[in-house]
Amino acid sequence: MESAVAAVSARQISVRYLQCNFSGANSLYTYVNQQHKQRLARQLGVESIPSQFANRGEFLNADTLLLLESRRQFYLLCVDLSAFCGASGVELSDPRDPDKLREQLIAQNHYRRSKSAFAELKIDGNIQDFFVEEDFAQYYKAFVTHDKETAKLIQAGSYAESFWRFFDFGDRPVQFNILGYSDRGLSSLTLNQENIAVLETCAYIYKNKTQETPEAACERVVSQIRYNAYRNFENGRKFVKDILDPLKNGKISHTEVLEGFFNPCNVPEGHNDTLWNLHAHAIREVLVSDIQYLFLTGNPGIGKTTSLVQLLKEYDRQGEGFLLLYSTFRLDGTP
């Protein structure tokens, strides 16, 4: 595809660069466009694009890359696409076998239901004060292969960082819109040039994925989770060991006594509804009032976070999304 530079005069928006990759791996190598790089170079007004930008994680490999200019500001959109498919031929079902198709649909439904409400949130805005790039890399190194949309998001972030290094944006502000898309979901990332370190982290993860296997990274993160669980439960070491023991087959027993705990499913004396519903109703009344700050306390599982997420979804009628920062603290006040 040879892209042309266009302009929409009514809104003063011009397309400075458009890259759509339909050849090579994206065509299962049935089509190879020998003039692809030359055509892209002509859009950018250069004789040629250095070969280094065709390496792994560099922008010439991006599925879709769109650069818009409007009122002395740039907007860069980078999308990496993936169609979900079985990992091997064994997983491919006979389309004439209704039982196999039903099993596949159930598996896909379980995948979607496994996503929590937080999976629907998008990363948006000025996040430089909240992102720790090293922690970001460690976490996604462990779990990225099990979440196709996240994997594609990180891949697209690497391409955007590559284009940032190549193109001369001058002193104009740049907004990056990064999308990882599959036929099962969508992950997005929106930031500006002050947050370029996040894209650099995406590039690091994608380009250096061979330095540590996903299995080793996952075991490292799970080991940290296991260690934290040891400290948070009575006889925590035995409890976690039983959970991970395949011979137990999920049949384990663990008992703890929490002093001063009231079951949120119980009905308090003098009321006709559960503590859970009463607590949610009280939260909602305060959230729709003029109070600017609200501190929620209560037993674990009473619905503090759920009430907030549900209210935010109700306000998000336009589907624009919202940002919810969630943090937990130990009794000594450390995160």
C-alpha positions in Angstrom: 0.0 0.0 0.0 1.4 3.4 -0.9 0.1 6.1 1.4 -0.6 9.6 0.3 -0.4 12.8 2.3 -3.8 14.3 2.8 -5.3 17.3 4.6 -8.7 18.1 6.1 -8.8 21.9 5.9 -12.0 22.2 8.0 -10.1 21.0 11.1 -6.6 21.8 10.0 -5.5 18.2 10.4 -2.9 16.8 8.1 -1.7 13.3 7.7 2.1 13.5 7.8 2.8 9.8 7.6 0.8 6.6 7.2 2.2 3.1 7.3 0.1 0.0 6.8 2.0 -3.3 6.6 0.3 -5.9 4.4 3.4 -7.8 3.3 5.9 -10.3 4.7 4.8 -11.9 8.0 1.4 -10.1 7.8 0.6 -12.0 4.6 2.1 -15.3 5.8 4.9 -14.5 3.3 2.6 -14.9 0.3 3.3 -11.3 -0.7 6.6 -9.4 -0.4 6.7 -5.7 -1.3 10.2 -4.8 -2.4 9.4 -1.1 -2.7 7.8 -0.8 0.7 10.7 1.0 2.4 11.3 3.4 -0.6 7.6 4.5 -0.6 7.7 5.1 3.2 10.9 7.1 2.8 9.3 9.4 0.2 6.5 10.2 2.6 9.1 11.3 5.2 11.0 13.3 2.6 14.3 11.3 3.0 16.2 9.3 0.4 16.2 6.2 2.5 15.5 4.8 6.0 18.5 3.3 7.8 18.4 -0.5 7.9 18.5 -0.5 11.7 14.9 0.6 11.8 13.9 -2.7 10.2 15.2 -4.8 13.1 13.0 -6.3 15.8 10.9 -3.8 17.6 11.7 -1.0 15.1 8.9 1.1 13.5 9.2 -0.4 9.9 7.7 -3.6 11.3 4.6 -1.8 12.7 1.2 -3.1 11.5 -0.3 0.4 11.5 1.5 3.7 12.2 -0.3 7.1 11.6 1.2 10.5 12.3 -1.2 13.5 12.4 -0.4 17.1 12.7 -2.9 19.7 14.0 -2.2 23.3 15.2 1.5 22.7 15.8 0.9 19.4 17.7 1.6 15.9 16.6 -0.5 12.8 17.3 1.1 9.4 16.8 -1.2 6.3 16.6 0.5 2.9 16.6 -1.6 -0.3 16.5 -0.4 -3.9 16.6 -2.9 -6.4 15.6 -3.4 -10.1 16.3 -6.0 -12.7 15.5 -6.4 -15.3 18.2 -5.7 -18.8 17.1 -4.8 -22.2 18.6 -1.2 -22.7 19.7 -1.0 -25.9 17.7 -2.9 -28.0 15.1 -4.3 -30.1 17.9 -6.3 -27.2 19.2 -8.0 -26.6 15.8 -11.6 -27.9 15.9 -13.6 -29.5 13.2 -16.2 -26.9 12.2 -18.7 -29.7 11.7 -18.3 -31.0 15.3 -20.8 -29.1 17.5 -19.3 -30.5 20.7 -15.8 -29.3 19.9 -17.1 -25.9 18.9 -19.1 -25.7 22.2 -15.9 -26.5 24.1 -14.1 -23.7 22.3 -16.8 -21.2 23.0 -16.8 -22.1 26.7 -13.0 -21.7 26.9 -13.3 -18.3 25.3 -16.0 -17.3 27.7 -13.9 -18.4 30.6 -11.0 -16.3 29.3 -13.2 -13.2 29.1 -14.8 -13.8 32.5 -11.3 -14.2 34.1 -10.7 -10.5 33.4 -11.5 -8.4 36.4 -13.1 -4.9 36.3 -9.6 -3.5 36.4 -8.7 -5.1 33.0 -11.2 -2.8 31.4 -9.3 0.3 32.6 -6.9 2.1 30.2 -3.7 3.9 31.0 -4.3 7.5 30.1 -2.8 10.9 30.9 0.3 12.1 32.7 1.6 9.0 34.5 5.3 9.7 34.9 4.9 10.1 38.7 3.1 6.7 39.1 5.1 4.4 36.8 8.2 2.6 38.0 9.7 1.4 34.7 11.7 -1.4 36.3 8.7 -2.9 38.1 6.6 -2.5 34.9 9.2 -4.5 33.0 9.4 -7.2 35.6 5.7 -7.8 35.8 4.9 -7.9 32.1 8.0 -10.0 31.4 6.3 -12.7 33.5 2.7 -12.5 32.2 2.8 -10.9 28.8 2.7 -14.3 26.9 -0.7 -15.1 28.6 -2.4 -11.9 27.6 -2.3 -11.3 23.9 -3.7 -7.8 24.1 -1.0 -6.7 26.5 1.7 -8.4 24.4 0.5 -6.4 21.4 0.4 -3.2 23.4 4.0 -3.6 24.4 5.0 -4.4 20.9 3.2 -1.3 19.6 4.9 0.7 22.3 8.3 -0.5 21.0 7.4 0.7 17.5 6.3 4.1 18.7 9.5 4.5 20.6 11.5 3.6 17.5 9.6 6.2 15.4 10.2 8.8 18.2 13.9 8.3 17.8 13.8 8.5 14.0 11.4 11.4 13.2 12.3 15.0 13.9 9.4 16.3 16.0 11.2 19.5 16.8 9.9 21.4 19.8 6.3 20.5 19.1 4.3 18.5 21.7 3.5 14.9 20.8 0.7 12.7 22.0 1.2 8.9 21.7 -1.8 6.6 21.3 -0.8 3.0 21.6 -3.2 0.1 20.9 -2.8 -3.7 21.3 -5.7 -5.3 19.5 -6.9 -8.9 19.1 -10.3 -10.4 18.3 -10.7 -11.0 22.0 -10.0 -7.6 23.5 -8.1 -4.3 23.4 -5.4 -2.6 25.5 -4.5 1.0 25.1 -1.9 3.5 26.3 -2.1 7.3 25.9 0.8 9.5 27.0 3.0 12.5 25.9 6.7 12.9 25.3 7.3 13.5 29.1 6.4 9.8 29.5 8.7 8.5 26.8 10.4 6.3 29.5 7.3 4.1 29.5 7.7 3.5 25.7 11.4 2.8 26.2 10.4 0.2 28.8 8.1 -1.4 26.2 10.9 -1.5 23.7 13.2 -3.1 26.3 10.7 -5.8 27.1 10.0 -6.6 23.5 13.5 -6.5 22.2 15.1 -8.4 25.1 12.5 -11.1 25.6 15.1 -13.8 24.9 17.3 -12.8 27.9 14.9 -14.5 30.3 12.3 -17.0 29.4 8.7 -16.2 30.3 8.6 -19.3 32.4 11.6 -18.1 34.5 10.1 -14.6 34.8 6.8 -16.0 35.9 8.4 -18.2 38.5 10.3 -15.2 39.9 7.1 -13.1 40.3 5.1 -16.1 41.7 7.9 -16.7 44.2 7.5 -13.1 45.4 3.7 -13.6 45.7 4.3 -16.9 47.5 6.7 -15.2 50.0 4.1 -12.4 50.7 1.4 -15.0 51.3 3.6 -16.7 53.9 3.5 -13.6 56.0 -0.1 -12.7 55.6 -1.7 -16.0 56.8 -1.4 -18.0 59.9 0.7 -21.1 59.1 1.1 -19.4 55.7 3.9 -21.6 54.5 1.9 -24.8 54.9 -1.3 -23.1 53.5 0.5 -22.0 50.3 2.3 -25.3 50.0 -1.1 -27.1 50.1 -2.6 -24.8 47.4 0.3 -25.5 45.1 0.4 -29.3 45.8 -1.2 -31.0 42.7 -1.9 -34.1 44.8 -4.3 -32.1 46.9 -6.5 -31.6 43.8 -7.9 -28.4 45.4 -9.1 -30.2 48.5 -7.4 -28.2 51.3 -8.6 -26.9 54.6 -7.3 -23.7 56.3 -8.8 -22.0 59.3 -8.1 -18.6 60.8 -9.9 -16.6 63.5 -10.2 -12.8 62.8 -11.0 -10.9 65.9 -13.8 -8.2 65.5 -14.8 -9.4 62.1 -18.5 -9.2 61.0 -19.6 -11.1 58.0 -20.8 -8.6 55.3 -23.4 -11.1 54.2 -25.1 -11.0 57.6 -27.9 -8.6 58.5 -27.0 -6.2 61.4 -29.4 -5.9 64.3 -32.1 -3.3 63.7 -31.7 -3.5 59.9 -33.5 -5.4 57.1 -30.6 -5.7 54.6 -27.1 -7.1 54.6 -24.1 -5.1 55.8 -22.8 -5.4 52.2 -25.8 -3.6 50.6 -26.0 -1.1 53.4 -22.4 -0.2 53.0 -22.7 0.1 49.2 -25.8 2.4 49.6 -23.9 4.6 52.1 -20.9 4.9 49.8 -23.1 5.9 46.8 -24.9 8.6 48.8 -21.6 10.2 49.7 -20.1 9.8 46.2 -23.0 11.7 44.5 -22.8 14.5 47.1 -20.6 17.6 47.2 -18.0 16.0 49.4 -14.6 16.3 47.8 -12.6 13.7 49.8 -13.9 10.3 51.0 -12.0 7.8 53.1 -13.5 4.3 53.0 -12.8 1.7 55.7 -14.2 -1.7 56.4 -13.6 -5.4 56.4 -12.0 -7.1 53.4 -14.5 -8.0 50.7 -17.2 -5.6 51.9 -17.3 -3.9 48.5 -15.3 -0.7 48.9 -13.5 -0.9 45.5 -16.5 -2.5 43.8 -18.7 0.4 44.7 -16.2 2.9 43.2 -15.8 0.9 40.0 -19.6 0.6 39.5 -20.2 4.3 40.0 -17.4 5.2 37.6 -18.9 2.9 35.0 -22.3 4.6 35.4 -20.8 8.0 34.8 -18.8 6.8 31.8 -21.8 6.8 29.5 -19.7 7.9 26.5 -17.3 5.0 26.8 -14.3 7.2 27.2 -12.8 5.2 30.1 -11.5 6.3 33.4 -8.3 6.1 35.5 -8.5 4.5 38.9 -5.3 4.3 41.0 -5.4 1.4 43.4 -2.8 0.9 46.2 -2.6 -1.3 49.3 -0.5 -0.7 52.4 0.8 -2.9 55.3 0.0 -2.0 58.9 3.3 -0.1 59.2 2.2 2.2 56.4 4.6 1.0 53.7 3.2 0.1 50.2 
